[in-house]
Amino acid sequence: MVHTQRRFQDLLDAVMAVGRDLDLPVVLRRVITTAMGLVDARYGALGVLSDDGEHLEEFIPVGLSQQQVTALAGVALPQGRGLLGHLIKHPEPLRVADIGGHPDAVGFPPGHPPMRTLLGVAVTGRGRVYGNLYLCERRDGQPFDDNDQDILVALAGAAGLAIENARLYRQVRANAEYFQRLLLPGLPDVTPFSVAAIYRPAATPDHVGGDWYDALMLPTAPAPWSSATSPDTT
């Protein structure tokens, strides 16, 4: 009973954690590491589907040692064949106690660490499948069980919403930057002086925006300039 309550609390904490950030790469990696921690898995990965949902557009593995990463250098990332392809075509939870014995298994590439057990679930949100979350090898050596599957399914649902929010934020931010660039003023003609400018949007969501102007004295300037800064906080 105590163990069940602790896992439930861990799941609630995990759901809050994956929805805390709006930066998409951060969200994707946090989903994997959070899932691994919940079921104590040695390896985890997230496959992001293409817009048509037919193949993997991105594959993010977690848990490989530097030596294992080096052994896989030059090997192409999975494209959605074998058991990964099975989960794409059939987005229901998949629990496998012996990967090599599954009829859809196609084996691992040279240098890939040995993996025997697999737990995979689809990551969905608002009726759309964004990708699949894969876990391999519980650290205690046991196969994944029903409780592991239930926890991962619950996390995947929250992850789908977090990914959707991050993607929407990325789209809104890109549109805002595009229109902001359209509103940038042109540079004045200050002949015989040369004028240059650079535009850098805020890098973080909570960064305070505004316009700052600096007049700088350059080594080749014919006359001294005084440095002044005039922030526009509107």
N, C-alpha and C positions, 0 to 999 in steps of 0.2 A: 504494500500500500504506500509506504513512504517512498519507495523507489519510483512508483508510478506518479506520485505527486511531484517528485523532483523533476522527472522527465517532462511532465506537463508544464511546470514552471519554466524549465529550460526552453521548451517550445515557444511559450509566450514571449520570453526574452528574445528568442531568435527572430520571431516575427517582427518585433519592434526594431531589431537591429537591421534587418535587410531593408526596411522602409525608411531608414534614417537619412540616407544620402540620395542626391539627385544626379550624381555623376555616374553615367552608365557603366563604364569599365569598373568602377569601384563597387557598384551594386552587383554586377555579375560575379566578381570574385568573392564578394562577401557571401553571396548565396551559397557558393560551393563550400567555403571554409566553415560556414555555419552548419550546413548539412553534415559535413564530416564530423564536426564536433558533437552533434546530437546523437549520432549512432556509432561514434568512435571508429570511423572508417579510415583506413590508411591512405587511400587514393580517392580523388573526386574529380569530376569534370563537368562542364556545362557545354552542351552543343547548341548553338544559336541557329535557328532555321532561316533559310532564305525567305523572301517575301512570298514566294509561291508555295512554301512549305514542303518542297520536294527534296531538298538536300541541306546539308550543313554549310552555313556561310562562315561560321566561326566556331572554333573548338578551343576551350580554355581548360587545360589540365592543371591540377594542384596535387601536391604531395610527392612529386618526383624529386629524388635527390639530384645534386649537381652531376654526380657520376651517371645517373640514369638519363638525365637530359643530354649529356655529352654523347652517350651511347646511341641516342636517337637523332643526333645531328644529321641533317640531310634527308630525314624521313618525312614525307609529306603528312600533314595533319589528316585525320580521318575525314572521309567525305560522306559518311552515312551508309556504309555497307554492313553486312553481318548483323550482329545484335543491335548495333546503333540504327541500322536501317529498319530492323524489325520494329523498334520503338517509334520511329518516325511514321511508319505505315500503320502501326497499331498503338496509339498513344494511351494505352492502359498500363498500370504498374507492372513492371517485369522483375521477377525475382528468380535468380538462377544460382543454384548451388554448385554447378560444374560448368563453367563457360565452355570448355572444350567439348563437352558432351551435348551441347544444345544443337539442334539441327540447323539453325541459322548462323552458327558461328563460322567465321572464316579465318580464325587464327590471328596472331599478332605479328607485327613486322619485326625484323631482326633488331636486337637491342632492347626490345620492349620488356619491362619487368614482368615476371610471371604473375598472373592474376587468375584466380579460380572462381570467386564468388562475385555476383553483380546484383545491384539493386538500382533500377532505373525508373524514373517517373517523368511524365510530361509536365512542363512548366506552362501554365495557362493563365489567362487573365482576360476578363470581359469577352469570353467566348472565342478567344484566339489562342492558338498554340505557338508560343515563342521559341520553344526549344525543349531540350531534355536534360535532366539532371541525372548523372551517373555516379554511383559509389561502388568501390571495389574493396574487398578484403577488410572485414572487421578485425581490429587489432587482437581480439581474444581468439582468433582463428575459427570462430563459429560462423555458420552461414547467417545471412540476414533473416530476421523473423517478421512475424506479422506486426509487432509493435514498431519495429524499424520502418516498415512500409507505411504504416499509418502516420507516423511522425513526418516522414519525407513527403507524403502526399499533402499533408497540411501545410508544411513549409513551402512546397512548390506553388500552392495556391497563393500564398502571401507574396512569394517571389515574383509571380506573374504580374501582380498589381504594382509591385515596386519597379519592375522593369518597364512596364507601360508608363508609369509616372516619369521615370528617368528619360524615356524616349520622347515623351511629350514635352518635357522640359527642354531637352536638346533641340527639338524642332522649334519651340517658341523662342528660345534664345537665338538660334540661327536667324530666324525671321526678324527678331528685334535688331540684331547686329546689321542685317542687310538694310533695313529701313533707316537705321541710325547713320549708316554710311551715306545713304542718299541725302541726308540732311546736313552733312558736313559742309561747312562754308568753303568757298574757294580761297586761294591764297591771294593777298593783295599785291599789287604791283608797286614795289618800293625801289625801283631803279634809282641808283646804280647798284643797289644791294640785291643779293640773292636770298630767296626764301625757300625753306624746305620744311616739311611737316611729316609726322608719323602718327598713325592712329592705333591705339592699343585698347581693346575692350577689356573690362574687368575680368580677371581670370577665375574668380570664385563667385558663387551665387550671392553671398552676403557682403560682397565688396561694395563700398560706397562709391557711387558713380559721380561724374562731374567733368567739367572741362578746365584744364589748366594751361596757362600760356607762360612761356619763358622766353625772355630775350637774353641771348647769350653772346658773349664776346668771343669770336673765333680768332685764331692766330693771324689770319690773312685779312681781318676786318680793317678797313681804312680809318675807322674812327672808333673810339671806345664806346661800348654799350654798357648801360647799367643793368644789372640783373634784377628782374621783378617778376613776381608771381601773382596772378590774379585768379583765384579759384571761383568757379561758377557752380554753386551748389544746387542749382535748380534741377 
